[in-house]
């Protein structure tokens, strides 16, 4: 019996040592007692968390203030061109968005300001290290404007100018890697383009139109070193930035002007960005007139048709590999569906009306056979 008692006693945990007399600071309230000296680790954790939250909100406030001051410098120009100018939106301390709409030849304008992510210390360190390791990586603060001239069947003006751009040679590698639409134009040279910029165009005549049309101002700005100092690229495009998995339907296609800048830091820099925005508005108005010759328009259309065909073939090949047991009827339906997606809304309505008429004829024939 004594053996069992010894075994059971050995399983019991040892008694906690009796604490000595506490003579430090303590706070009492009724039956509750708080002794700060017993919570040193917890105090360190709370202090670190509090310091981080204080840093996050302080940096956030400074970022919001910087963004507001930056976009305020463009308000007079934007309000004089757009009937609706919306309040600045903050997508976190590092990204700030401005939106405006209501102008002839431009459906909408989106402004995006990217600031250093001081609120995210780990992300900031990674960014700085990447800038050191990769000399071509541009992690600086930036400002971009995206002007949507047309989307789907809304607001598409004339034949367009295809994909055209002037790009700072210091940023060219990263921009070409980020934008699939720059695979359409070829490298060109022009007397109006400074040596530190590269010209992209699908046809030399397009550059002549942009540089020599009166009251556009593109050639004049490129000749001004103060204006080109802040510019990363000026792009006119009717293709998406990222390569689509398949040919886009007409309702998903858009024509845009995209401008990217290093964040302006002086009065001259802000004046240069305002001047580039005015030139973008002038180009939008020029596109509204349809300045492209018919032979150039046909070439641009042919190029897009070939690219859409290649995208469709690649997509169908992937689908066939993913679904090897598709029947001939399923393949036929899939092909028909893909063809319908390429149609515009007007063409789709016409096709639906024709299909309804065919169904009505078939029903009429069947009723005629039954009557006989």
Secondary structure, 3 states (H helix, E strand, C coil): CHHHHHHHHHHCCCCCCCCCCCCCCCEEECCEEECHHHCHHHHHHHHHHHHHHHHHHHHHHHHHHHHHHHHHCCHHHHHHHCCEECCCEECCCCEEEEEEEEECCEEEEEEEEECCCCCCHHHHHHHHHHHHHCCCCCCCCEEEEEEEEEECCECCCCCCCCCEEEEECCCHHHHHHHCHHHHCCEEECCCCCCCCEEEEECCHHHHHHHHHCCCCCHHHHHCCHHHHCCEEEEEEECCCCCCCCCCCCHHHCEEEEEEEEECCCCHHHHHHHHHHHHHHHHHHHHHHCCCCCHHHHHHHHHHHHHHHHHHHHHHHHHHHHHCCCCCHHHHHHHHHHHHHHCCCHHHHHHHHHHHHHHHHHHHHHHHHHHHC
